Amino acid sequence: MEVYLDNSATTKPRKEVIDSINYMLNEAYGNPSSLHRMGLEAEKKINESRNIISKFLKVNSEEIYFTSSGTESNNMAIQGLVNRYLKRGKHIITTKIEHSSILNIFKYYEGMGFKVTYIDVNEDGLINLQQLQDAIAEDTILVSVMMVNNEVGTIQPIKKIKDIINKYNKNIKLHVDGIQAVGKIPINLKKMGVDTFSFSGHKIHGPKGIAGLYVKKGTNINPIVFGGKQEKGLRSGTENTPGIVGIGKAVEMLNDNFENEIESIINVKKYFINGVKNNIEDIKINSFIDERGAPHILSITFKGTRGEVLLHYLERHKIYVSTASACTSNDKGKSHVLKALGLRDNEIEGTIRFSFSYLNTKKEIDYVIEKLKDSVKDIRKIIKR
């Protein structure tokens, strides 16, 4: 049996998504900037995807821009906003548990002489709202917060964060990394009041190499890529039409099946948690297991083990999990997220992230529990020698 529990890293594309991509590659392969029939068909397909996504996020279609990845979306938003509003100040704010595609941009600007404030989180990964409020100053131009943390699944109170910002200065922009949120929790960007919001195709059973950025109407950002002025000049370069159609189809399927699939994920996750608690001692659950956490992410510390060793033990049985974010798992340093939550080094070393999808079944979970129990037992014996 093969069990894939690394859905926060990437997801398996739906068959309908693959079929739509193949159609674009085989039949509608024209350049959407061309004026002939094939070009116009490609352009039409892009607009259809833009409409599907905008309706799902509760925004206008002209507020959606396509990019190549969540990393590019985050860069386009943050760099675009900072470069646009530089004259207002050089103070920017984020949290200590952001994705590397956020933190590394902030570190870059810090090296360029900007004042950067990194807000603390509590032991559950929730942002310190009072610290945020205290940090906002006259020269603050941007706040960036991840909506769902990619390692522990904590959901940040974005509306409260926006209200705090507006109370001080409505000109301060709020960027939200929504890459782990889309498709997992209900989202209404208009009600949240965010200025920019990133999302990615391969996290929602769509293709890799395609993502998007919401830019609120009236929010001006400077482009960081220049060329033929595609995407209204904000993101130049020939559009990835197969990818755009693929992400559109993924969102369409997601919209049609959202409630049932989320319920399925929640049930599987609860079943897994009960199985682990009943079969393995000395564990620490680092994720919320209620509505304060995303349904698909579960971080567990197996005390007296090594996460990387446990990962490879499970891999022998064709069970695929992660020790941290896929974007940082090759980094020799320990998880900055778990460190910010207050975990000790030995606890961080023994932590595994399980992330679920609607494709996972209770039969698979029974198999995982069996192999996980044996693997943890073996590793603990070896380490105690």
Residue, then its C-alpha position, 0 to 999 in steps of 0.5 A: m500500500e502507498v500512502y501520501l501524507d505530504n499534501s502541504a508540500t504538493t497534491k496529486p492533480r485531479k484527472e479533470v485538471i490533467d485533461s484540461i491541461n492536455y487539451m491546451l497543449n494539444e488543441a488550444y496551444g496558441n499564444p493568447s497575445s496573438l490576434h488569430r483564432m487560436g490566440l483568441e481561444a487561448e485568451k478566452k480560456i485564461n479569462e474563464s479561469r480568472n472568472i472561476i477563481s475570482k468568484f471562489l475568492k469573492v473578488n472581481s476578476e480584474e483583481i486576479y493576476f497569474t504568476s509562476s509560483g507562490t514564491e513569485s506571488n509573495n515576491m511580487a506583492i511585497q516587493g511591488l508594495v515596498n517599491r511603490y510606497l517607499k517614500r512613506g517610510k522604511h518600516i515593514i512588519t511580519t511574523k517569526i513563523e512565515h514561509s521562507s519566501i516571505l522571511n527571505i524577502f524581509k531579510y533582504y530589505e533588512g540588509m538594505g537598511f529597512k527597519v523590520t519587526y518580526i512579531d512573536v507568536n504564542e505556543d500555539g502559533l497565534i500572532n501576538l496582536q498587542q505586539l503588532q499594535d505596539a509595533i506599528a509606527e509613523d513610517t510603517i508601510l507594510v504588514s505581511v502575515m501567513m493566513v495558515n501556517n504551513e508547518v502546524g496549520t494555525i489560522q491567523p485572525i486576519k480580519k482582526i489584524k486588518d482592523i488593528i492596522n486600519k485603526y492606526n493608519k489605513n494607508i498601511k498595506l496588508h499582504v497575506d500569504g494564503i497558499q495553505a489556506v485556499g481550498k482548506i478553509p472558507i475565504n472571502l477576501k472582500k470581507m477580510g479587507v486584505d490588499t494582496f493575497s497569494f495562492s498556488g495551483h499545486k496545493i489544491h490538486g492543480p498543476k505546478g508552475i502556476a499560481g496567482l495574486y489578488v491585488k485589491k482594486g485601488t492598491n497600486i504595486n510596482p512590477i518586478v518583471f518587465g516585458g510585453k506587459q501581459e497581465k496588465g503590465l504587472r507580470s510580463g511574459t507569455e502566459n502559461t495557458p495550460g497551467i492557468v486553465g489547470i488551476g482554473k479547473a482545480v478551483e472549479m472542482l474544489n468549489d463543487n466539492f468543497e464541503n464534502e472534501i473538507e469533511s472527509i479530511i477532518n474525519v480522516k485527521k481525527y481518526f489518525i489522531n485517535g489512532v496515534k494517541n491510543n498506540i504511541e506514548d510520549i507524543k506532543i501534538n503541536s497543531f490545533i485539532d479544532e477550528r483554530g487550525a487548518p483541517h489538513i495539517l497535523s504536527i506531532t512530536f515523537k519524543g525520543t526519536r529523530g524525525e528524519v530517521l522516522l521519515h525514512y523508516l516510513e518511506r520504506h513502507k511507501i508512507y510519505v510524510s515531512t519533517a518540515s516545509a518542503c521549501t526548508s526541509n533541505d536546510k540544515g537548521k532546525s524549524h524556525v516555526l517550531k522554535a518560535l512556538g517554544l519547542r526544545d531542540n530535541e522536540i523539534e528534531g523528533t517532529i513530523r508533519f502529516s498533511f491530508s487530502y480528500l484522497n486519504t482513507k481510514k484503511e490507509i490510516d490504519y496501515v500508517i498507524e501500524k507502521l508508525k507504531d513499529s517504527v517509533k518503537d524501533i527508533r527509540k530502542i536504537i537511540k536509548r542504546 
